[in-house]
Amino acid sequence: MQRLFPALVGLVILLAIASSCVFIVRERDAALVFTLGEVRTTITEPGLYLKFPPPFETVVRLDKRLQTIETKDPERIQTAEKKNLLIDSFVKWRIADPRQFYVTFGVSDRAAIEFAYERVRTDLGPIEILVTSAAVSGFARFQDLAAEEWQRTLDVNLTGTFHAIQAAIDDMVAGRWGRIVTISSAAGQTASPRQAHYSASKGGVIAMTKTIAAEFGRKGITANTVPPFTVDTPMLRAAQEAGHLPPTEVIEGMIPAGRLGTVDDVGATCAFLCSEGAGYITGQVIAPNGGAVI
């Protein structure tokens, strides 16, 4: 993701136009996924697009001067521009070499996942190994936790994991071989004050992973979950700067190994669980946490 981010910044630009926005598609290997009423629409043609929410339900393609050149409902545009732009997902893919394929999309959007998976299948074949790691986090006292924040956390962390697995698992069933690794969290194993939404979502990921392991074990598919404790990432440092988490030296004192986890610690665990050597391990909680949760 870090390598992809600079390219993504140059690819999608948001321009304020009153209370609406414009999305720009500059390359062939990109798409916008819209919802128009009950119909999902995917746009890959390079250009500038506006999408308006109900009751307008129209997509507008613009020219360089931001003049309407293509729309099904031109008479509605003046009124529609007063509404907020809603984009379901932006999908971007890039092949660096035959062994690497980068795709970005919103995991809470099933249509975007399926669109991205089809690109993967077209260029690389069936999906056999899946590691789900997309997540959002936040801090709020339980009585202050907004329903919208609760729902967004579950949509990304739990429902997004469900979508990602369900949309891929038929490939594994057909091939009678597959590896699924979900990234959960120690917050899903133990209490995590001021993170009821995050803990609930990650606890759900753990339970779902075990259920998938039980359902698909006889089809050559393993499913395990990896719940890190505290990993040295920008998200951690942002939480520390905001005062939500204590300084690093305090956290390290809580960990028997005496240090924070690293992305390499998590990656090595995932790599093993995806290997042939882990074929008899399924339904397990494998935690690279330095002994913080025992």
Secondary structure, DSSP 8 states (H G I E B T S, - for coil): -TTTHHHHHHH--EEEETTEEEEEE-SSSEEEEEEETTEEEEE-SSEEEEEE-TTT-EEEEE-TTS-EEE-S-GGGHHHHTTS-----EEEEEEEEETTEEEEE--TT-HHHHHHHHHHHHHHH-S--EEEE---------GGG--HHHHHHHHIIIIIHHHHHHHHHHHHHHHHT-EEEEEE--GGGTS--TT-HHHHHHHHHHHHHHHHHHHHHGGGTEEEEEE--S-B-SHHHHHHHHTTSS--HHHHHHTSTTSS-B-HHHHHHHHHHHTSGGGTT--S-B---STTS--
